[in-house]
Amino acid sequence: MDMMLNEDQSMIQEMARKFAEGELAPVAEKLDQEGDRELFLSNLKQLAELGFMGLNVSAEYGGTEAGTVAFSVAITEIARACASTAVTMSVTNMVAEVIQVVASEEQKQRYLPRLCSGEYAAGGFCLTETGAGSDPSSMKTSAVLDGDEWVLNGAKQFITSAEFAGVFVVWAVTDKDAPKGKGISCFLVENNIPGLTVSKAEKKMGQHASATNEVLFEDCRIPKDALMGKLNDGFRVAVAELAGGRIGIGSLALGIGQAAMDYARVYLTERKQFGKPIANFQGLQWMLADAYTELEAARLLLMNAAATKERGEPFAKQASMAKLYASEKANAACYTALQMMGGYGYIKEFPLERYTRDARITSLYEGTSEIQRVIIARELLREIG
């Protein structure tokens, strides 16, 4: 199997790398420590203008039509510089893809150009609730049809970019008497409408520049045609789209892990102890070799998952394998890099502590590592069923 990028994919990777190095890397620490919403949104707008907010969306709707492999490598390059920007880009692409796959033509024409162009700074994926995280089918948010309007009530938790998202894809129970997971539908809900409240941003361990908010619906009325796809078919849609999102988060994790190891590798050649560079010590060399080998294996798993999706084949198992391995090994790489740098790795003056904080969440969101193992095992057993 040819794992080389084609000309278009290589061009997108290089464009993402240049933007990350030129625009994101110089301000990533500032965004992490001080926050600057205007600067953060400006960077998102520039990414949209470069075509990075609709990488797998048809040109008919303003997308780039670059495919999933290009999306994966682009996310990795952006994450090497700023994980907060990368997660916003990943989720916005996921929102755009679910709209392209499920929405009506009128809905596509209304929302996709706004997401792809940056008119909407981001898209929001409203699935998780306080009591429905790893088990989203247990959600309590409801949508009741009242004449020509749906009335939404409930709360969604840990919603990336909620405070500046232009549109949300919202999942809600539309048939409370249906079997678990069968009575859920999805809706397109614009931000800043009566009955919708975005709570203040959570204070997080890492990825500080990316806003994470609770979204509340209190008798929030939306048009009848805000329903996206078939009634009571929303849970199937959510499961399918989460698989694609896992490629994005795995790619993001890979970028953080690579950035951490690249920084530590240079440090090994500069730092001297016992009269010679510490890169000469075999123990550190083995740590370096193991970490880079694991990151390369993660990259190949991600490329396989992305290519499988791009071919239109079932890819849930591949996506979960890639996300599981990439997120776990990215965390390990950050700790290895920090260990190589000793006390300096623990000091905020150096980026290792930020990489380590930013990487930690990658084994939690878009499905924890434990949930990925459940999915992988389920798919493996299904293959012989």
C-alpha positions in Angstrom: 0.0 0.0 0.0 1.3 3.4 -1.0 1.4 5.6 2.1 3.0 8.6 0.3 1.0 11.8 0.1 -0.2 12.9 -3.3 0.7 16.4 -4.7 -2.5 18.1 -3.3 -2.1 16.5 0.2 1.6 17.5 0.3 0.7 21.0 -0.7 -1.9 21.3 2.1 0.5 19.8 4.6 3.1 22.3 3.7 0.6 25.2 3.8 -0.5 24.1 7.2 3.1 23.8 8.4 4.0 27.3 7.2 0.9 28.9 8.8 1.6 27.0 12.0 5.2 28.1 12.2 4.7 31.6 11.0 1.4 32.6 12.7 0.6 30.2 15.5 3.8 29.1 17.1 4.9 32.7 18.0 1.7 33.4 19.9 0.8 30.0 21.3 2.3 30.7 24.7 0.6 34.1 24.9 -2.7 32.5 24.1 -2.2 29.8 26.6 -1.1 32.1 29.5 -2.9 35.4 28.8 -5.7 34.6 26.4 -6.5 36.9 23.5 -9.9 36.2 22.0 -9.4 38.7 19.1 -6.1 37.2 18.1 -7.4 33.6 18.4 -10.5 34.4 16.2 -8.2 36.2 13.7 -6.1 33.0 13.4 -9.3 31.0 12.9 -10.4 33.4 10.1 -7.1 33.1 8.4 -7.4 29.3 8.5 -10.8 29.5 6.9 -9.5 31.7 4.2 -6.8 29.1 3.5 -9.5 26.5 3.1 -8.9 24.6 6.4 -12.4 24.8 7.8 -14.0 22.6 5.2 -11.2 20.3 4.1 -13.6 17.4 3.3 -16.5 19.6 2.1 -17.6 19.9 -1.5 -16.5 23.0 -3.4 -20.1 23.6 -4.2 -20.5 24.7 -0.6 -17.2 26.6 -0.3 -15.2 23.6 0.8 -11.7 22.4 -0.3 -12.6 18.8 -1.3 -9.2 17.8 -0.1 -10.3 14.6 1.7 -9.7 12.9 5.0 -5.9 12.3 4.6 -5.3 15.9 3.9 -7.5 16.8 6.9 -5.4 14.5 9.1 -2.0 15.9 8.1 -3.2 19.5 8.3 -4.5 19.0 11.9 -1.2 17.4 12.9 0.8 20.4 11.6 -1.5 23.0 13.3 -1.4 21.0 16.6 2.4 21.1 16.5 2.1 24.8 17.1 -1.2 25.4 18.9 -3.4 22.6 20.1 -6.2 25.0 21.0 -6.4 26.2 17.4 -6.2 22.6 16.2 -9.1 21.4 18.2 -11.3 24.2 17.1 -10.4 23.4 13.5 -11.1 19.7 14.0 -14.5 20.2 15.6 -15.6 22.8 13.0 -14.6 20.4 10.2 -16.6 17.6 11.9 -19.7 19.9 12.2 -19.3 20.8 8.5 -19.0 17.1 7.5 -22.1 16.0 9.4 -24.1 18.8 7.8 -22.9 17.8 4.4 -23.8 14.2 5.0 -27.1 14.5 6.7 -28.7 17.9 6.1 -31.2 19.0 3.5 -30.0 20.9 0.5 -31.4 24.1 1.9 -29.6 23.6 5.2 -26.3 22.9 3.4 -26.6 26.0 1.3 -27.4 28.0 4.4 -24.7 26.8 6.8 -21.7 25.2 5.0 -20.5 28.4 3.2 -20.6 30.3 6.5 -18.5 27.6 8.2 -16.0 27.2 5.4 -15.5 30.9 4.8 -15.1 31.8 8.4 -18.2 33.9 8.5 -18.9 31.6 11.4 -15.8 31.4 13.5 -16.5 27.8 14.4 -19.2 25.1 14.6 -20.4 23.5 17.8 -21.0 19.7 18.3 -23.6 19.5 21.1 -23.8 15.8 22.1 -22.3 15.4 25.6 -24.3 15.9 28.8 -23.4 15.8 32.5 -25.0 12.3 32.7 -24.3 11.3 29.1 -20.7 11.3 28.3 -19.3 7.9 27.3 -23.0 6.8 27.0 -24.6 9.6 24.9 -27.7 7.5 24.4 -28.6 8.4 28.0 -29.1 12.1 27.1 -31.9 14.0 28.7 -32.1 17.1 26.5 -35.5 17.0 24.8 -37.1 18.4 21.7 -40.9 18.6 21.6 -42.8 19.6 18.5 -45.2 22.5 19.2 -47.0 23.6 16.0 -44.4 24.7 13.5 -41.6 24.8 16.1 -39.5 22.5 18.2 -39.0 23.4 21.8 -35.6 22.4 23.2 -34.9 21.9 26.9 -31.8 20.6 28.5 -28.0 21.2 28.9 -25.0 20.1 26.9 -21.6 20.0 28.6 -18.0 20.4 27.4 -18.9 22.0 24.1 -15.8 23.1 22.2 -16.0 26.7 20.9 -19.5 27.2 22.1 -19.1 30.9 22.9 -18.1 31.8 19.4 -19.8 29.0 17.3 -22.1 30.3 14.7 -24.2 27.1 14.5 -24.6 24.0 16.7 -25.5 20.5 15.7 -27.7 19.5 18.7 -28.9 16.1 19.7 -32.1 15.7 21.7 -34.7 13.1 22.6 -37.7 13.3 20.4 -39.4 10.1 21.4 -39.0 9.4 25.1 -40.9 6.1 24.8 -38.6 4.6 22.2 -35.9 2.1 23.1 -32.7 3.6 24.3 -30.8 5.4 21.5 -33.7 5.0 19.1 -35.7 8.2 19.9 -32.9 10.8 19.4 -32.9 13.4 16.6 -30.4 16.0 15.6 -31.1 19.7 14.9 -29.3 22.7 13.5 -29.5 25.6 16.0 -28.0 29.0 15.5 -26.2 30.7 18.4 -27.6 33.8 20.2 -31.3 32.9 19.9 -33.8 33.3 22.7 -33.7 30.4 25.1 -30.1 29.4 24.3 -27.4 30.4 26.9 -23.7 29.7 26.7 -22.2 29.6 30.1 -18.8 31.0 31.0 -15.8 29.1 29.7 -14.5 26.2 31.9 -11.1 26.6 33.5 -9.1 23.7 32.2 -5.8 22.1 32.7 -4.7 22.7 29.1 -5.8 23.9 25.7 -6.6 27.2 27.4 -7.2 29.3 24.3 -10.0 26.9 23.1 -13.2 27.8 24.8 -15.1 24.9 26.4 -18.6 25.8 27.6 -21.9 24.4 28.9 -24.8 25.2 26.5 -28.3 25.6 28.1 -31.6 25.3 26.4 -34.6 26.7 28.2 -37.8 26.6 26.2 -35.6 27.4 23.2 -37.8 27.5 20.1 -36.4 26.6 16.7 -38.2 26.2 13.4 -39.7 22.8 12.4 -37.3 22.6 9.5 -34.3 22.8 11.9 -34.5 19.0 12.1 -31.5 17.6 10.3 -32.0 14.2 8.7 -34.7 11.8 9.6 -36.7 12.0 12.8 -35.4 9.7 15.6 -32.3 8.7 13.5 -29.9 11.1 15.3 -28.0 8.6 17.4 -26.8 6.7 14.4 -25.6 9.9 12.9 -23.7 10.8 16.1 -22.0 7.5 16.2 -20.9 7.7 12.6 -19.6 11.3 12.9 -17.7 10.6 16.2 -15.6 8.0 14.3 -14.5 10.7 11.9 -13.8 13.1 14.7 -11.5 10.5 16.3 -9.2 10.8 13.3 -9.0 14.5 13.9 -8.2 14.1 17.6 -5.7 11.4 17.0 -4.0 13.6 14.4 -4.0 16.5 16.9 -2.4 14.3 19.6 0.3 13.2 17.1 1.2 16.8 16.4 1.6 17.6 20.1 3.7 14.5 20.7 5.9 15.3 17.7 6.4 18.9 18.9 7.4 17.7 22.3 9.9 15.2 21.1 11.4 17.6 18.5 12.0 20.2 21.1 13.6 17.7 23.5 15.7 16.2 20.7 17.4 19.5 20.1 17.9 20.1 23.8 19.7 16.8 24.1 22.4 18.0 21.6 22.8 21.3 23.5 22.8 20.3 27.1 26.1 19.0 28.5 26.7 16.9 31.6 29.9 15.0 32.6 31.7 16.9 29.9 29.7 15.9 26.9 26.2 16.4 25.3 23.6 14.3 27.0 22.6 13.0 23.6 25.7 10.8 23.9 24.2 8.8 26.7 22.6 5.5 25.7 19.7 5.7 28.1 18.5 8.9 26.5 19.1 7.6 23.0 16.8 4.6 23.7 14.1 6.9 25.1 14.4 9.0 22.0 14.3 5.9 19.7 11.2 4.4 21.4 9.2 7.6 21.4 9.8 8.4 17.7 9.0 4.8 16.8 5.7 4.9 18.7 4.8 8.3 17.1 5.6 6.9 13.6 3.4 3.9 14.3 0.6 6.3 15.4 1.0 8.3 12.2 0.6 5.1 10.1 -2.5 4.1 12.0 -3.9 7.5 11.4 -3.1 7.4 7.7 -4.7 4.0 7.4 -7.9 5.2 9.1 -8.0 8.4 7.0 -7.5 6.5 3.8 -10.1 3.9 4.7 -12.6 6.6 5.3 -11.7 8.4 2.1 -12.3 5.2 0.2 -15.8 5.1 1.6 -15.3 1.9 3.5 -16.2 1.2 7.1 -13.6 2.8 9.3 -14.8 2.8 12.9 -12.3 0.2 14.1 -9.4 1.9 12.3 -10.4 5.3 13.7 -10.6 4.0 17.3 -7.3 2.2 17.0 -5.6 5.3 15.6 -7.2 7.6 18.2 -6.4 5.2 21.1 -2.8 4.7 20.1 -2.0 8.2 19.0 -3.4 9.8 22.1 -1.8 7.4 24.5 1.6 7.6 22.8 1.4 11.4 22.5 1.0 11.6 26.3 3.9 9.2 26.8 6.0 11.2 24.4 5.4 14.4 26.3 6.4 12.8 29.6 9.5 11.3 27.9 10.4 14.7 26.5 9.9 16.4 29.9 12.0 13.7 31.6 14.8 14.3 29.1 14.9 18.0 29.9 14.8 17.4 33.6 13.8 20.4 35.7 13.8 22.7 32.7 10.9 20.7 31.2 8.8 21.6 34.3 9.3 25.3 33.9 6.8 27.5 32.0 9.6 29.3 30.2 9.9 26.1 28.1 7.0 24.7 26.0 7.2 21.1 27.4 4.8 21.8 30.3 2.3 23.3 27.9 2.6 20.3 25.5 2.1 17.9 28.4 -1.0 19.7 29.6 -2.5 20.0 26.1 -1.9 16.4 25.3 -3.6 15.0 28.4 -7.2 15.7 27.2 -6.6 13.8 23.9 -7.2 10.5 25.7 -10.4 11.8 27.1 -12.4 13.8 24.5 -14.0 12.3 21.4 -14.3 9.1 23.4 -11.9 8.0 26.2 -9.2 5.4 25.7 -11.4 2.9 27.5 -14.3 3.6 25.1 -12.0 3.2 22.2 -11.0 -0.3 23.5 -14.7 -1.2 23.8 -15.4 -0.1 20.2 -12.3 -2.0 18.9 -13.3 -5.2 20.7 -16.9 -4.9 19.5 -15.8 -4.5 15.9 -13.3 -7.4 16.2 -16.0 -9.7 17.6 -18.5 -8.5 15.0 -16.2 -9.6 12.2 -16.5 -13.3 13.3 -20.2 -13.0 14.3 
